Amino acid sequence: MITPVISATGLWTPAQSVSNAELVESFNAWADKWNAEHAAEIEAGTLEPKTHSSVEFIEKASGIKSRFVVDKTGIVDPDMMRPNIPERPNDQISVLAEIAVNAAREALDRAGRDPKDVDAVLCAASNMQRGYPAMAVEIQDALGIDGFGFDMNVACSSATFGIQTGADFVRSGSARSVLMVNPEICSGHLNFTDRDSHFIFGDVATAVLIEAEDIAPAEHWKILGTHLKTQFSNNIRNNFGFLNRCAPDGIGAEDKLFVQEGRKVFKEVVPMVAKMIIAELERLELEAPNLRRMWLHQANANMNRLIASKVLGREATPDESPTVLDTYANTSSAGSIIAFHKHSDDMVAGDKGLICSFGAGYSAGTVFVEKAA
Ligand code: COA
């Protein structure tokens, strides 16, 4: 059987970032304006006034301090409260494809891989820019890759599901080199007027090159085992879709953006993921203390602390479970890949680690890896 490995990763980070203080300032200005506009209803008791957001709450509840975004101007404008991303004509590369290409180029460069030698492109992300043609096919074209591409969406778990899919292609012989990309413009689906969640997300793109071991560069990552799980839940949901225009009340309602029951997500997903990691460790005959590092999905620092401590039986050190959400926020499927990309250069041959994702669906994925050479 052909053995799949991870040859390289790539990361593209937007140039603009928004701090908690900037985000809270625009939210509070928007809330004051909303309250003034609805003063009569608030006075009559038919509407609740909007309450201010706070920097302290955001950092304590989530661990997020800042986030990178494709466009800051619209987000910090209390009259807009959404990113300003102009539509492009069909003969220009789309924004989502462009950022994926940026991350992909880095992964290809790091692996010393010519795009002509890539067989397949998987675009695995929470939000695709359009129905069709598939983003993956546009990315394939922009990079000059022969072969095939398609999109897959498993929300925050898209990357681990994409890695397993790419690895299965390599194992079966249907591709020898698979480029898996995660362009996430999460600011586009975030309701910046929702106090409970306006701080959660950021934008980024990541890429992972999965290849047959015999063509991979000497410095690569063995894939020790992958495991995927889904379990239906409405606690994280986004109802945006092409059928919205058919509803008699039209589009634009708040549930067409990201909505969640954050507390329930926290309570239900932590045990599900910890159980899955522990079962996978057993199946692969690995011991938690032998894991050099865990690159966990980056949604909430407290959630990661709890998952890591359930797996290790003690608090993980920042070196064992690195955090990137303080500067990137939640970047959906890309989070664990950013952590892996930024915090793996110091690992040596034989070091083992875990890439782990979890999120809407619910969905969860584990990819155990070992540094080769
Ligand atoms: N600023 C100030 N206070 C805020 C606030 C804000 N922006 N948002 C909420 N609060 C208040 C609430 O009103 C509430 O006040 P109350 O106790 O007086 O009612 C209090 O803070 C606690 O709110 P709660 O929503 O229960 O916070 P939390 O501690 O559960 O943290 C999350 C919220 C979203 C950070 C947390 O639940 C979480 O991370 N959940 C998992 C999210 C996740 O992983 N989602 C996956 C997405 S892909």
Boltz pocket constraint, residues with backbone or C-beta under 6 A from the ligand:
constraints:
  - pocket:
      binder: B
      contacts: [[A, 52], [A, 53], [A, 54], [A, 55], [A, 57], [A, 58], [A, 61], [A, 62], [A, 156], [A, 195], [A, 196], [A, 197], [A, 236], [A, 260], [A, 261], [A, 262], [A, 263], [A, 265], [A, 266], [A, 299], [A, 300], [A, 303], [A, 330], [A, 332], [A, 358], [A, 359], [A, 360]]
      max_distance: 6.0
